[in-house]
Amino acid sequence: MNRKEAVIGVFAIMGIITMLFATRYGVGISPDSVVYIGGARNLLSGQGISKSFGAGEIEPITHYPPLFSISIALPGYFGLDLINVVRWLNALLFGANIMLVGLMMKRYTSSLKTSILGSIFMLTSVDMLFIHSMAWSEPLFIFFTLLGLNLLILYIEKSRLIFLISTACIMALGFLTRYIGVVLIFSGIVAILLLNRETIRKRILNSIVFTCIGCLPIVVWFLRNFYVAGTITNRKISFHPISLRKIKFAFQTISVWILPEKVPSSVRLTFLLIFFACLLVMVRMVIKNKKYFKKQNFLKKISVLAIFIFVYMMFLVISISFFDAYTHIDNRILSPVYATGMIIVLCTAYKMLKFIKDREVYKRILLGVLIIFTGLSIIRGAIWVVHRSRDGNGYTKRIWKESEIIKWIRDAVPTGTPIYTNGADAIYIHTWKPARFLPRKIDPCSRKINYNYLSELSAMKKNLENQKGVLVYFKALAWRWYFPSEEELRKRLPLRLLFRTPYGSVYVIVEE
């Protein structure tokens, strides 16, 4: 790295400091976060990657791949607090991802200004800030995605075996971080077959080698899952086609990348259409002037990123339609698209600025648009960081840390007492005491009715009665629509209110 590229490192350090400031009250904890952290905790205690809440007993984790939990557990082995480990890990990953974007753009355009612009957009993006402030696997996945795609481009340019193997290894780690990492493997296969300069036979052979290396770790994980739990990913195949509502939500999510969320959605969607129209004009210009844009393999570099985005979006449609209807196409799930898409747009915009240097009007318009969006991004990012630093996020918010119910469970409920609740994950992460979820009326992944609901409710009643357990209902988690409501529980079960707070209630069963 030369002196000029070291400037990008400054933005990476700023990213780490910014993230540590934004999460000074703790990294954000969501239901998924509890599974990751719980898996790391159980791994350290010799129980393997498993969770100790939800089903009432230690249950092997199969719904998520293992690498993020392993990454947390490694520093935890030295006695460090796991939640704080995640905070520092994601802060470091934020800096690393800013650095990767900047270096990739410097390499693709040979322009320090463009790479600095990309680093600024990563540093100030509300979505990137939010993703890295949560105890999620996305920051690690984005890191492996950016690094893997960059190595893939190096392989396509130089056709050296070392780059092929390195790419496969990094993408294997991405696959081991998130199941959607399968798109890295498919993207690599497509890029090798279509963009590499070697003979067809060698391309096919190399794509097979790449696939074998890239899939080997996850295949081992799948075999483990089947052995310990009888399932590969804890998902069932059923057809529930992606709804127009989800597609519309996806476009609204992307529109927030352009204009603030407070702007009416109709205005944002209009600007998004204008943005897509501008992209089409850019694509048309690139195709029309292929010779210019082929210089320094620019088209191949951008094509690899475009292939990834296309495969990623197609896989989301397939996943939602056949495996997990509960998936939302939100800023979290689209975060890898933002990182790679931004590189495409900014690098292409820079090349176009160089290309249309004789047309000052177009050049000034494009520069003006970039300046406006850069300013908006900086302002929005700064506001978000200040707001986020005042409180935690998810289960680290003060309403959870200071919850009377949580404190009562931690101090007054003996270990081993059955606890049934709509917030088993919240109780576990704050007390490390296992709790069981209420019976589900509907499976949120397949959207199928649980025909065993009443029998499970009866079994819960019997267990609470026989073992003097408690039922806890958190109002803040009423969004879990697949559980029975508090009102329904009161109607169906002989409950006696033990105590109530503004955020929830605690009940016991009245013996009949």
N, C-alpha and C positions, 0 to 999 in steps of 0.2 A: 504494500500500500504506500503510495507516494504522499507528498505533503498535501496536495489538492484533495485527494480522497480522504485524508485524515479529517477534513472538515465534516464529512458525513459522520465520522465517529463522534463529533461534538453533539450532533443531533441525537445520536444513539444514547449518549450519556444523559442528555436532557430528557429523553424518553424515560429512562430508568428513574431519574429523580422525580419527574412528573408523576409517574405511576406510584412511587412510594408515598408521595405527598397525597395523591388522590385516595389512597387506601390506608391512610394513617389510622383509621378506626377499624381496620381489618379488611382483608380481601372479601369480595362478595361471595356469599354462599347460597346456592340454589339446591333443589332436590338432587340434581345430577352431581353437584359438588360433594354432597354428603356421601354418595356412593363411591366416588373417587377417593375421598379422604378416608372413609371407612375401610375401603379395600386396602389402602396403604397401612392403616393401623392394624388390621387383622394380619396382614402379611408380616409385619414386624413382630406380632405376638405369636407367630408360628401357625396361624390358622389359614394360610394361603390367601389369595385374593378373593375375599368374600365379604358379605355384609351381615351385620348383626341386628338388623331391624327389618320390619316389614312382614316377615313370615313367622316371626316368633322364635326363630332359631337361626343358627349360622347357615348362610346360604351362599354357595359359590356364585361369583359374579360372572355372568356370561353375556349380559345385555350390552356390555361395554368391553372394548379391548383393554389390555392390561398396562400399556406403557406409561400412561400418565400417572397411574397409581404407583408404579415401580419408581418413576422419577421422583415422586414425593417421598417414598419410603427410604430411598438411599440416604438423603441428609437426615431423615428421622431416625436412622439407625444410631446416630451419634447423640440422640437425646433431644434434638431440636423439636419445637412445637410444630406439628404438621400443618396447621392452618397458616402459621407464619412462614413456613417453608414455601407454601404455594404462593404467598404474597411476593416473596423475593424471587421465586422462579419465574413467575409471570412478568415481573418488572424487568428482569434480565432478558426474558424473551421479547418483550416490547422493544428494548434497545436493540437486540439482535435482528428483529424483523425490520426495524427502521433502517439499520445498517445494510441488510440484504437488499431492500428495495433501492436504496441509494446507489449501492455498488452495481446492481444489475442495470439500472438506468444509465449510470456512467459508462458501463461497458457497451451498452447497446447504442448510445448516442455520442459517446466521447465528449459529452457536455457536462461540466461540473454544475452549471446553473440548473440544468434539467434535473440532475440527480438530487440537488439541494431542494428543488421544488417538490420532488417525490417524497423526500424525507420529511418535509414540512407537512405534506398532506397525510402521511402516516402518523406523524406526531400529534396532529391536531384533529384528526378524524374522530368524531364522537363515537362512531361504531367501533373503531380500533381501540380507543380508550376504554370503552365499556367492556369489550371482549376481554381485554388484558387485565381488567380490574376484577374479574370474576374467577372463581376457582373452577375453570373449565379447561378442557383439553384443546380447545381451538387455538390458543397461542402456540402451543407446541406443534400442532398440526400445520399451522400457517408457516412456521419455521421450516419444517421438513418439506412442505410444498414448494416454497420459494427456493430453498437450497437444491431440492431434487430437480425442479424444472431448469434451474440454471446449469446444473451438471448435465442434464439431458441435452440442452442446447450446445454445450461444449462437446458432447459426444457426436452430435449431428454435424458439427463443424469440422471436427478433427478425426472422427472415426477411430478413436483409440480405445482399446479394450478396457483400460483402467477407468475411463470415464463411464463406460457402460456398466461396469461392476459397481462403481461408486454410486451411480444413479440408482441402480436397482437396490442397493443397500439402504440408501437414504429413503427411497420410496417405500421400502419394506417397513421401515420405522414409522413412516406416516400412516401406513395401513394398520400397523400395530397400535397406533394412537387413536384412530377413529375408523370405524368400519367403512365410512364413505371414502376412505383412502384407497379403496378399490379403483376409484377414478384415476388415481395416479398411475396405477398399473396399466389401465386401458389407454390413458393418454400417452404413456410411454410407447406402448405397442403401435398405436396409430402414427405417432411421430416418427418412430424408427422405420416403419414400412413406407410412409409417404415422403419423408423429407431427407432421409439419409441418401448419400450418393453412391453407396456400394451396390453390388449386383443384387438382384431380387433374391437369389438363393441365400446370400449372406445376410440380407436384411431379415429374412424369415428365421434363419438360424440364430441371429443375434436377438431377435424378439423372443424366441423360445428361451434362450439363456436368461434374458432380462426377466421374463415372467417367472421362471423357476426360482431365481434368487429373490425376486420381489415378493413372491407368495409363500415361500418356505416358512418364515416365522409365524404368519397368521394361520397357516395350515396346522402347525404344531399346536397353536392356541385352540383352534377348532377341535382338534382331537382331544385335547384336555377337557374342553367344555362338554363334549359328548360323553366322555368317560365319567366325569364327576356329576353331570346334571342331565344327561340324556338329550341335550339340545345343543345346537351349534352357536346360535346367537340369541336365543330366547325370543325369536320372532316366528310367527306363523304366516304362511302365504295365504292371502285371501284378496279378492278383488274389490277394492273400494276406490274408484277412479278419482284422481285429483279434481277438486271442485273449482269452479270459477272464482269462488270466494278466496281460495288460497292463492290462485294466480293473481287476482287483483291485489291481494295483500303483498305479494312479492314485488309487484310494480310499485306499490306505495313505499315499500322498504327501500327500493333502489332510488325512488324519487327524493328520499330524505338525504341521499348522498349529494344531491344538487342544491336543494333548498331546505331551510329549517323545517322541523316538524310542525311548528306553529302556523306555517303558511297553509291555507286550505288545500286539502288533498287534490281538488280539481285543478288548482293552479299548479301544484307540483307535478301532477300527471301531464298537464299541458306542456310544461317545460321539459319533462322527460321525453315526450314525443318529439319536441324540437331538438333535443339532445341526440336522440336516435336518428333523426333525419340528418343532422350534421355528421354523425358517424357514417351514415350511408354515403354521404358526399365524400367524406374522407376515404372510405373504402374504394369508391369509384375512381377517385384521383390516383390512389395507390395502384389500382389495377391498370389504369390508363398509362401510368408512367412506371411500369415495372422495372425497367432498366435502372432508373435512378434509385428506387427503393430496394433493389436487390444488392446494392453496394454494401459491403461489409456484412453480408448475410442478414441484413436487417429484416427482410421478409420472413426468413426461416425462424428467426428469434421470436418475432411477434406471432407467427403461426403456431409455434409450440404453446404459447400462453393461450391463444385463442382456442386451440384444440382442447386444452384443459378446461376452460370455461364451458365450452359446448358439452363436453362429456359430463362435467359436473352437474350442469342443469338437467341434462337428460336423465342422469341417474337419480336426481331428486324426484323427478316426475315418476319414475319407475318405483322408487322406494316408497313414496307416499301412496301410490296406487296399488301396490301389492304387499308391502311389508309393514309399514307404520303410518297409519292415517293420522296419528297424533302430531307428526312433524309439522312445524310451522316454518314457512319460508321467510324467516325474519332476519334481522341484522346479524344474529349469531350464526345461523346456517349459511348465510351468504357472505360471511367475512372473507373466506378465501377468494371469492369472486371480486370483492372490492380491491384486495391487495394486487391481484394479477391484472384485473381490468384497468386499474389506475396506471399501471406500468405501460400497458398497451396504448391508452389514450394519450398520456403525456409524451411518450417517446414518439408516437406518430405525429402528434401536434408539433413537436420540435422539428422533425424531419420535414413536415409541410412548411413550417416557417422558413426553413433553409431553402426549400424548393420554390416558394413563391416570393423570394426576396425582391423580385422586380415589381411586385404588386403591393405597394406600400399600404393601400387601403385595407386589403385582406389581412395583411400582417398586423396592422394596428388593431383591427377588430379582434383578432385571435389573441394578441397580447393583452388587450383590455379585458377580455373574458377571463383569461387566466389570472390576472391581477385581482379581479372582483371575487372569483371563487377562492383564491388563496386567502384574501382578507376575511371572507365569510367563514372559512374553515378555521382560521386562527381565533376569531372572536367566539365561535360556537364551542371550540375545544376548550378555550380558557374558561368560559362560563360553566361548562360541564365539570371541569376539574375542581373549580371553586365549590360548586354545589355538592359534588360527590365527596369532597374532603370533609364536609360538615357532619356526615353520618356514614354508617356502613351501608351495605347493600344486601338485599335478600335477608338471610337469616343472621347476618351480622348487624342489622339495624338495631337501634337502641330499643325499639319495642320488643325485640326478642331477647336482647341481652338483659333488659330490665324487667322482663315478664315475670309477674307473680306466679303464674302457673309453672313456668320453667323452674323457678327458684324452689317452689313447693315440691316438684317432682325430684329435683336434685337433693333436697335436704330431708324431706319427710317420707318419701315413698321408698320402702325397702327394695333393694335389688332383687329381682326375680318376680316382683309383683306384676301381674298382667296389666298392660296398658294398651288400650285400643283407642285409636285416634285417626284423624285425617292429616296429622302432621308427625308421623313417626320419625321422619328424617330430621325435622326441627328439634324434636326431643332428644334424639340420639346425638346430634352434633353439639348440643349445649350441655348434655348431662352424661353422655357416653353410656346411657342406659337403653337397652333395646326396647322398642315398642312395636306394636303390630298395627298395620293399617286396618281401617274398617273394611267390611266386605264391599266389593265393587258391584255396582248395579250394571255397569257397562265396561267392557274392556276398551280403554282409550286408544289402543293401538289398532285393533281390528274393527272397532265400533260395533262389536257383537254383544248381544244381551247376555248377561251372566245368569243362566237359568238355575244356578245353585245359590243364588243370592239369599233366598229366605232360609235355606238350610244352614248356610254359613252364618247368617244373623242369629239363628237359634243356637248354633255352636258357640258363638261369641258370648251370648247371654249366659249360657251354662258355665262357660269358663270364668266369666266375671263373677258369677254368683258363687261358684265352688271355691275359687281361689282369692276371693275378696279383692278383685281387681278394680281398676278405675277406667272410666271412659272420658276422654278429653276431646273437646271440639273447639278448634281455633277458627274464629270468624275471619281472620285474615287469609285463611286458605279455602274460603268458600268457592274459589275459582275451580277447585277440583270437583267438577260437575258430576263425575262418574261415581262419587260416593253419595250415600244418602245424606240429606240435609239434617240439620239439628232438629228441626220440627218433626221430620219423619221418624227420627230415632226416638224422640219423646213419645210419639204415638204408638210405635211398634214395641217398645221395650218399657218395662216397669222401672223407670229411672227416678232417682232422687238427687236433686241438685246439692252438691257438696259446697261449692262456692262459684261465683261468677265474677269476671273482670270485664272491662270494656272490650277485650280482645279475645275472650273465649270463656268456656265453661267446663267444669269438672263434675262428673256424675258417678254415682255408684248404683248398682242394681238393688232394688228392694226385694228382699226374699219373699217369695209367695208361699 
